[in-house]
Amino acid sequence: MSTLISVLRPPPTDSRRRRLGVQRAVVDGELIEGDVEIEAGRIAAVGVARHGRGIAIPALVDTQINGYAGVDFSTASPDEYRLIERKLLAGGVGAYLPTIITAAEDDLLAGLARAKRALETWELGGARLIGVHLEGPFLSPERPGVHPVDSMRKPSLELAERLLEAGPVVLATVAPELPGALELIRYLCSRGVVVSCGHSDASYEQAVAGFDAGATAVTHLFNAMRPTHHRDPGIVAAALLRGDVHVGLIADDHHVAPESLEIVRRLAARRIYLVTDAVAAAEASDGVYRLGPIRIESAAGRVCASGRIAGGTTSLLHCVRNFVDAGAPLAWAVTAASTVPARMLGHTEIGSLRPGRFADVVVVDDSLLPRLVLCEGQAIGG
């Protein structure tokens, strides 16, 4: 599928093999006893015999983050991208997709162009910008969430082409039941874009048709989509019963109940990818912010627009802890926020501690609090 987008640069000059001094490591859903060795910015070995402290986990991958630290990605400058990336990496996120929501075409094109410039100037020391998640405008006005209905568009290959030319779209959310959506899904897939179904009123049959056309994910399962009914199972059931579809979950205590997280884990553990759906109010004080063209307000960790939930403020590492609290084994909760989203996007050098991958590592304690963060083997802030 897609390849890792990054700025060309020489490999680290320090080629010495060194150890992290950890007790255990999470490797692709397994908790492995032993230390981790790093060489030339990459994982060299795991399970090395040594008594240490802490758990090494892959730096996390957030595929849905609208903003952070007071900044909305729809209008962010390259300098603001760098600010967010440093803060994300310090919190354990090693790669991310800035998410741009439904807006007028000119605003979407401008936001994508800014993301392209930010990607071209990415630098070591911050979370990796690996492309854009375009969440709209091809969504259902029946399930808008807080997306502006007046800016939603019917599926159009011509508009899709303009959007893809404007910026590095690698993930796109589409409502599969819209007229022309299946053709659009096939077109996006042919351009190397991963398609996720979401903000959708799709029936079970319409969702299956979207997956058959090439969609391989569902955006924030349960939220902004037709609810499941025993005579109308809808898109949720279609995704859970389909073994080749990844399901996104916002495990922030606001969007999805812990019991629902556990139901999904029991049905689709290896296909869950956790996201934050974070907005500009994340890592910022309570107040009024923007989410694309929408005015949002944050109070006590909850973000709303006109009484509806409008994104989140919870960090991805905290979402992992919430997933554990809901019943998930630690190794699988970590994997759902690292290895699974990387795999969904087709990236083979991030999201895992397998030997040969980038040494983007977070060392956490038993409470999943970060104690050390490395980007290609280099300690951040040290």
CORLIN-V324348 format. One record per backbone hydrogen bond with DSSP energy under -1.0 kcal/mol. CO is the residue of the C=O (numbers start at 1). NH is the residue of the N-H. Records with the same first field share a line. If there is no record, write none. Layout:
CO=NH  NH
This chain:
13=15
18=38
21=53
23=34
24=56
25=32
27=30
30=27
32=25
35=48
36=20
37=44  45
38=18
39=42
41=359
42=39
43=356
45=37
48=35
54=23  24
55=364
56=26
57=362
60=94  95
62=97
64=277
65=99
66=73
68=71
71=68
72=75
77=81
78=82
79=83
80=84
81=85
82=86
83=87
84=88
85=89  127
86=90
87=91
88=93
89=92
92=60
94=128
95=62
96=130
97=65
98=133
100=135
104=108
105=109
106=110
107=111
108=112
109=113
110=114
111=115
112=116
113=117
114=118
115=119
116=120
119=122
128=96
132=170  171
133=100
134=136  173
137=139  153
138=175
140=143
144=147
148=151
149=152
156=160
157=161
158=162
159=163
160=164
161=165
162=166
163=167
167=169
168=132
170=194
171=134
172=196
174=198
175=178
178=181
180=184
181=185
182=186
183=187
184=188
185=189
186=190
187=191
188=193
189=192
194=172
195=216
196=174
197=219
199=140
200=226
203=207
204=208
205=209
206=210
207=211
208=212
209=213
210=215
211=214
216=246
217=197
218=248
220=223
224=200
229=232
232=229
233=237
234=238
235=239
236=240
237=241
242=245
246=218
247=273
248=221
249=275
250=252
257=261
258=262
259=263
260=264
261=265
262=266
263=267
264=268
268=271
271=247
273=249
277=312
278=66  67
279=282
280=70
281=284
282=69
287=298
289=296
291=294
294=291
296=289
297=304
298=287
299=302
302=299
303=310
304=297
305=308
308=305
312=279
315=319
316=320
317=321
318=322
319=323
320=324
321=325
322=326
323=328
324=327
329=333
330=334
331=335
332=336
334=337
335=338  340
336=274
337=61
338=342
339=343
340=344
341=345
342=347
343=346
349=358
354=357
357=43
358=360
359=377
360=59
361=374
362=57
363=371  372
364=55
365=368
369=365
372=363
373=380
374=361
375=378
378=375
379=382
